[in-house]
Amino acid sequence: MTPPPLPRVPRTAAVLLAVLAAGTVRAGRRLRAIPMLPVTPPGAAAGVPRAAGWRLITARGVEPDAPTFLAACAHAEAEGLRVLDLLPADLPAERALGLLRLVDPARYRQDRLAVGRGAGFAVLVTEEVLARAGVDPAGPRPDTAELLALTRRLKEYAADATGLAIAPGLSCGGAGDPGGPARAAELRAQGLPPGALAAAQLGGLALLAGVAVRQGRWGAAAAGLYWLQPYLALGGPGSPLRPAGLGRATAARPLRALVSGLRTAAAAGRDGAPDTASDAARAASYQEDLAAGPERFLEPRRTDCPWCGGHRLTVRVRMPDHLQGKPGRFTLEQCGDCGHVFQNPRLTPAGLEFYYRDFYDGRGGEGTGTVFGTQGASYRGRAEMLLPHADPASWLDVGTGHGHFCNAARDVWPRTRFDGLDMGEGVREAERRGWVETGYLGQFPEFASKLAGQYEVVSMYHYLEHTREPLAELDAAATVLAPGGFLAIELPDPESRMARLLGPFWLPWFQPQHQHLMPAANLREALADRGFTVVAEEHGAAHQGNDFFGAVAFAAARVSPDPDRPWGPGPTPRTRLLAHAVRVASLPCFAAAVALDTLRTAAARRTDGGNAYRMLARKDVP
């Protein structure tokens, strides 16, 4: 007798069940990894002086007692922490689940580039960190969104000394799960896009409802698991949290999520108009700069190659400013003799200032910093490239920005002194954060004679392509390095197959910022001419998995530029609606791009071919 066939599980329901089950288990595991402060009886701290050197900053409506403060100080000192975010024992369910999605407590402290996260109710900080961060602890008490933003900032000043703890004696003051403008403000404070997240939340609810209706008991099981998730993750025996109204929050979860998503989406759609004095001044400055047209920012076109002097030049690609959407059109030409690709005509110094403005600092600084903070694996790969060759005491990172590489590289080289050099004010911030020991502000060639022979390693990671005279930068590196020292370089590879496939939508063209893109053979020859021997070269390991994601981002920005850009014509209800619609419609495209980039990265690692390359060269000893 043939046994009856096993019931077939609908694919979508199976995927949802797996994802929700994994998320529930992960949330419970992460919750139990958060340490809990000891419960101190009321009055036990009477007569005990305030712990010196610590400040407890709380959101409005949160009133901690002395035992909680002293227990937090004792825990922080025992663990070697300088920033400690305290989770109230009655933290609402959705707030707790949201935090546990963002933070893995087992890795949070060790990850020097991790974004600072917390519950937004109370944070314990040393006075030394507050002073370096420029925070006045005696200022007005922040709301939850402001405290979330402050926690994010403080983690940068205590990169490996920030933690979380549950405070049983602390209450969140009756604050519930936020919605609408409050939730949008809290998401923005954490560097998260409220509009996109609200759209994803509503899309997930619609998918779950459709599965529950169309895919029988398995679909109903997936919907039920989502419904019960708060209680399963937070309400089990031994749970260190006791969210207020957990039963009600669990019972009403789908309806609350729907209302919250709709209100947040509406708030995100209304937000962003430039209505402050600084926004108006920025817009006026841009309009003044553009009054004579963007052509004034370009030099005359040259007829020879800046690398080899050849005259066989052809256009490789023409494109607008996909990065910010500022006016102007840019051309990259390629030399038929040596393969060098360069911007022609190139930007003047005034043009560079115009197109860099509000990208790495100012209006765009926060977003750029967030992107740099996600490159930890790449930073470690760069630092580890030197392991077989040297144990440096001194390292100068040229083009360091805010010092993200130096911060991450300390995990590989904890005894190395890292200094940084950059043209932007971010290098000063890197020094204040402690990510670099000394920050040099200015052009590298200008510092060459002052720093001659002082460093065992000089690095130029995605820096050389931004410079006007890359050969002069190599000369400066040769001067600054001690004999036997190492020069580490990483660059986009203009010979990448994706450059031809994606054309002007290939992210590493990065116009108008990239002035020069040189093939690896050209760089090897230039290094040899300056007394260097290449000891290592990596292509696949240097690949940055952003080809397809960048192409989708460029295409979306082309269809609907940011309506609030101060160099644009100004927002209207129509442009705001279009921008929001494009963001929502592009979500599936971004998801597909992430999948394609994952496959592309795996292929690049296996074939040692990608969109970038690294080179390590030793300065020959005379």
N, C-alpha and C positions, 0 to 999 in steps of 0.2 A: 504494500500500500504506500503510495507516494505521500510524504508529509505535506501538510498545507504550506503554501509559500509564506514567508515572513512578510508582515505588513510593510508596505513601502512608505518611507518617510519623505514627504515633499521636501525638495531641496532647500527652498527659501526658509521654511520653518525650521529645518535642521540647522541651517547656518545661524539663524537668529537664536535658537536654543543654545547652540554652542557658544556664541558670542556673549549672550546674557549670563550663562552659567559661569564662563570664565571670568567675566567682569564681577560677578557676585563673589566668587571665591577670592579673586584678587583683592577686592575691597576689604573683605574680612581679614585676609592675611596682612594687608598693609595696616589696617586699624590696630591689630594686635602687636604690630612692630613699633608702634608709637609708645614711648615710655610714659608712665603715669606718675605724677608727683605724689608723695606720701600724703595721706590725710592727716592734717594737724588739728588737734582739738581746739576749739575757740578759746582764746585767752592764753594759749600756750606761748604765744610770742610776746605777751605783755612785758614791757620793760626791756625788750631786746632792741638795740639800736638799729637803724636802717643800714642795710648792707652797703658798705662803701663802694663807690664806683659803678653802681648799677642804677638804671632808671627803668621803670615800668610805664610804658605808654599804652593807654587804653582808649578804646572808642567811646564816644558819647553814650551814656547809659550803662556802662559797665563799671562796677564798683568792686574791685578786688579787696580782700582783707589782708591784714599783715601776715598771717601764717602762709597764705598762698604766695605772697611776694618773697618771703624768706625761704620757703621751700623751693621756689623757682631759682633763686640765687644760688642756693646750695647745690641744686642739680646742675645748673650751668657751670659752676666752678668745678664740680667733680668731673664733668665731661669735657672740660676745656672749651666750652662754648662762649661766644661773645654776643650772639643774638639767639633768642629763644622765643618762638611763637607759642602761645598758650591756647589750647583748645578748651573752651568751656565744656563741662560735663554734659550740659543740656543742648549742645550744638544741634540745630535743626537737621533733619535727615538729609535733605537735598544738598544743603551746604556741606555736610560731612562727605557725602558721596562725590560731590564735585571736587573737593580737596583730594580725596583718595584716588580719583582718576588722574589728577595732575602730579601727585607726589608719591614716590616710592621711598618710604622712610628709611629703608635699609641702605639706600644709595644716596639719599639727599645730601647728607653732610659731605661725603667724599667727593661728590661731583662738583668741582670748583666752578663749572659753568652753568650749573642748574639755576633756573629762575627762582627767585625768592618767593615762596608760597606760604600762606598761613590762613587762619580762620577769619582774621580781620577784626578781632576783639581785644586782644592784649598781646604785646610783644615786649620782652625784657631785653635791654640793650646795655652794653657797657658805655660809660660816658666817653671813653676814648673813641669808639666807633661813631658815636653821635657827632663828636667834634670833627672827625675826618669827613663825615658825610655832610657836614654843614647843617645839621638838624638841631633846632632849639627845643629841648624837651619841655620848656616852660611855655611854649606857644599854645594856641587854642587846641582843645581836644579834637582829634580828627573824627570823621564819621567812618563807617566800615570801609567804604571805597578808598578813602584817603589812607587808612591804615594798611590796606592791602598794597597800595602803591608804595608806601613807606617800607613795608617788609621786603618788597621786591628790590628796592634800592639798597636796603641795609645788607642784604645777602651779598651784594657786590663788594662791600667793605669788610665782610667776614666770610670770604669765599669758602673756606674749609672749616668754619667754626659757627655754623648756623644750624639750629635743630628745631624740633617740634616736641611738645609734651602736652599731655592731657592734665588739666588742673581740676581735680574733683571739687574744690571749693569755689570755683569760678563759674558764674552764670552769665549767659549772653544778654541778660537784661530783657528777656521777652522778645528779642528780635526773631522774626520768622524768616521763611524762605523768601528772598526778594523776587520781585517781578517788575516788569516795565522799566521805567527810567532808572530805578535803583539797581536792578540787575545789570542793565546795560552799562551803568557807571562802574559797577564792580568788575565786570568783564574787561572793560577798557583799562581799568587800573592794573589788571593782571597781564596786560598786553595781549588780550584775546579779542577777536573781532565779534562784537555782539550780533551784528546782522547775519553773518555767515553761520554762527553757532545756533542762532534762533531758527534759521532756515533748515539747518541740519536736524535740529530737534523736531520741528514740525514734519519734516520729511520722514524721519524715523517713526514718528507716531502714525503717520498715514500708512507707511509700509506695514507696521505692526497690526493696525486695524484691518488692512486688506488681507493679511495672512490669517488673522483670527477668523475672518468671515469665510474665506475661500478654501482654507486648507485643513478643515476638520479639527479633530482633537489635537493634532500636532500644532496647528496654528493657534488653537486656544491655549495649549500648554505654553507656547512662547509668550503669548500675551499675559498669561497668568504669572509667569516667571518675572516679567517686567513689573507687573503690578505688585508682587510680593518682595521685590528686590530690597527695598529699604529695611524691612523687618528681617529678612534672611541675612543681610550683611551686617546690620547694626544692632539687632535686637536679641541675638542669641544669648544663651547663658554664658556668663563671664565677660560679656562685652564691656569694655571700659567706658563706653559712652552710653548715656541715657537720654536720647533726643526727646525733647519736649513734644508731646502729642504724636508719638511715633505711630500709634495705631491709626489715628485719623489721617496722618500724612500718607500712610500706606494705602488705606482704603480709597482715598481721593486722588491717588497719584496720577492716573491718566488725565483726569479733568484739570488738575492743577498744572500739569506739564503743558497741556494745550493752552490754557489761559496765559501762563507765564511766557510761553514761546510767542504767542500772538502779541502780547504787550511789549515784550522785548524787541521783537521785529519792528513794531510800530515806533518804539522809542529810538531804535537805531536808525530808522529811516528819517526821523525828524532831526537827528543830531548832526553836528558837524559844521554848521554854518559859521563862517568867519565873522564873529561879532565882537571881538575884543579889539582894543586899541592896537595891540601888537600885530594881530592878523591884518588889520587895515593898513598899518604902516608897511608890513611886508608886501602886501599887494600893490601899494603905491610905488614901492621901490622897484618891483619887477616891471610894472608898466612904464616907469621912467627908463629902465634899462632897455626895454624893447621898442621904445619910441622910434629909434632909427633902424629897426629891423635886426634880426639875428645874424645877417650876413656880416655885420661889422665885427663879429667875434671870430672870424676866420682869416687866416693868413693867405697870401697868394699861393696858388697851387705850385708845388715844386715838380720839376721834370726829371729828377734823378732819385735813386733809392738812397735813403739816409743810412743804410747799413753797408752797402757795397759800392754805391755810386753808379750802378747800372741804370740804363735808360729805357729798358723794355718793361714799361709799366702797363698794367691792365686793371680795370675795375673788378674788384672781387665782390663787393656788395655795397648797396646804398640803403640807408635806413634813417628813420626819424629817431628822436629820443624816446625809445620805449621805456626807459627807466623811470622818468618823471613826467614825460609828456610835455616838456618845454619846447617852444618853437625852434625850428631848425632842421636841416637835413644834412647827413654826414656820409662821406664816401671813404671806404677802405680800398686801397689799391695794393696790388701785389707785384713784386719785382720778378720778372721772368728769368733773371740770372741767378738770384740766391733764394728766392721764395719768401723773402721778408714781406710781411703785410703791415701797412701803416696807414694812418689817417691822413688823407690828402684831399683838400687842404686841411691843415691841422688847426686846432684852436689856438688863439692867442692866449697869453696869460690872463687877460680880462675875461676871455671866453671860458677858460677853465674855472675861474672863480664863479662865473655865472652858473655854469652847469653843475658844479660840485655843491653849490649853495643849497642848504636844506636837504642834503642827501645823507651825509654821515653825521651831521649835527643839525640843530635847529628842528625844523618841522619833521624831517625824516629820520632824525637820529635814533629815536626809540625803536622804530621798526628795523633799521639796519643793525642796531645792537642786538635785537632779538635774533635776527638771522645769524649773525656771527656767533651767538651763544649756542647755536645748534650744531656747530662744526667740531665738537669735541673729538670725535674719532679721527677726523682729518688732522687736527692739531697734534694729536698723539702720534699719528703716523709720521708726520714731519719730524717731530722730536726724536722718535725712535730710529729714524734713518741714520742718525749719528752714532748709535750705540756701538757698532762694531769698530768704530774708528777713533773715538776720543772720549775723554771725560772732562769736559770744559769747566773752567772756573768762571769764565766771563762770556756773555752772549749779548750781542746787539741785534735787536729785531728792527729792521728798517721798514718803514711803512706800517708801524705797529697798530695804528688806529687807537682804540681804547685798551690795547694790550691783551686781547683775548687769547692769542697764541701763548704769550708769556705766562699767563695765568694757568692755562691748561698744561703747559710743558713742565711746570714745577712737579707734577706727578711723576714725570720721567727723570727729571734732573733736579732733585730737591736741594742740592748743595750749590747749584749754579746761580751766579748773579745775573739776572736778566735786566737789561736796560732797553729802552725803546726810543725810536726817533720817528717823528711824523710832522707833516705840515699843519695838521689840525690841532685844535685845542684839546681833543680827546686824549692826547698823550699826557697832558697835565692831570686829567681825571684819572688816567691809568696809574699815575704816580700816587695820587691821593688814595686810591683804592688799595695800593700795595701790590698791584699786578706787575709793575716794573719798579726797580729800585730808583733809577734816574730816567727822567723823560726829557729828551732833547726836542725842542720845537724849531723846525726850520727845514731847509733843503740839505740832503745828505752831503753833496759835494762841498757845501760851505763848512761842514764840520770835519771834513776828512783830515786836514792838517792838525786840528786840535786833538783828534782822537787817534792819531797815527800810532799803529802798533799796539793798541791797548786791548784788543779783543781776540779771543781764541776762536770765536764763531761769529759770523755775520750772516743773518738770514734776510732774504727778500722774498716773502711769500705773497704772490699776486700783487706785486708792487712794481716790478720793472716795466710792465706793460702800460702803466699809468704815466710814466715819466716822459718828458720831452726829449731827453738825450740819454738813452739807456747805456750807451757805451761809456759816457762820463760817469754814470752810476757804478759801473763795473770798475772803473779806475779808482773811484773813491773807496770801494770795498777792498781793493788790493792795498790801498794805503792804510786803512784802518786795521786790517788783520796783521797779527804777529806772524812771523815766518813759521810755516807748518800749520797755521790756522785753517779753518774750513769756511767756505762760502756755500750756503744752502739757498737754492732758488726753486720756486715753483711758479709755473706760467701756464696760461691756456695754450693748447696745441692747435695752431691754425691748420694742421694737416689732418685733424679729426674728420672722420667720415660724416659725423653729425653736422659739421659746419656746412657741408654741401647739401645735405638732406634738408636741413631746416632753413637755410638761407638767412635772410635778415632776422628771423625769429630764433636764431641760435644765441642763447644767453651769453656765452663768453665773448661775443663781439663787443658787448657792453658799451655801446656808443651812447654818448660821445666821450666817455672817460678813457677808454683804452686807446692809446696813441700808437703802440707798436705791438705786434704779435710775431714772434720770431720762431722759426722751426728749431728743433733741438740741435740739428747739425750746425746751424749758425751760432748758437750759444756755445757749443763745445769749442768751435774755432775761436770765438772771441775770448773765451777763458784761457785757452792755450796761448794766445797772443799776449796775455797779461801775466803769464807765469803760473798758471794753475794746471793741475792734473785732475781730471774728472775721476773720482773713485767709485761713484755709484750713480745710477740713473733709474728712475721708476716712471712708468707710464700708467699701467692699470691701477696701481696703488694710489696714484694721485687723482684718479678720476673723481669728479664731483657729480653726484647723481641728480642733476637738475636740468638736463637737456629738454625733456618733454614738459616738465612742470614750468620751466621758464618760457617755453614757447606758448603754452596756454595762457600764462600770465601776461605775456606781451600781446597776444591776440585779444584778450579780454580788455586790456587797457586801451588797445587801438579802437575797439568797438565803442567803449564807454570810458573815456578818461575820468579821473577823479574830478567831480564837479566843484570841489572846494579848493583846488589848486590855486594859489594866489597869482600865478602867472597866466591863468586862464581868463575867460570872459566873465566869470562869476556864475554861481549856481542858480538854477531855476527849478521850480517843481518838476518840470519835465526831465531835466538832466538828472535830478536826484532819483526820480522813479526809474529812469533807464539804468542808472548805475546799480540800483538795488536789484533790478530784474536781471541784469547781466551777472551780478555776483551769484544770485541763486541759480541761474541757468548754467553757470560754469562749474558748479560743484561736481557734477558727474564727470566733466572733462578733467578737472583736477585729480579726481580719484583715479581715473584711467591713466593719467600722466604719471602719478605716483607708482602705479603698477608697472608701467612701461619703463620708468627710470630704474625700478628695482631690478628688472630683467636686464636692462642695459648695463647696470653697474656690475651684476654678476658676470656678464659676458666680458666686460672690460677687465675685470680682475683676472679672469681665466686666460684671456688672450694678450694681456699686458698692453692693451690699447684703450685709450679713453679720450676725454676732452682736455686733459692737462698732463703735464709731466713735471717731475722733480729731478734736480741735479745737485749732487754734492761734489765740490771740488776742493782740493787741498792746495794751499799756496806753497809753492816749491821753496825749499830752503836754499839760499844762494850757495 
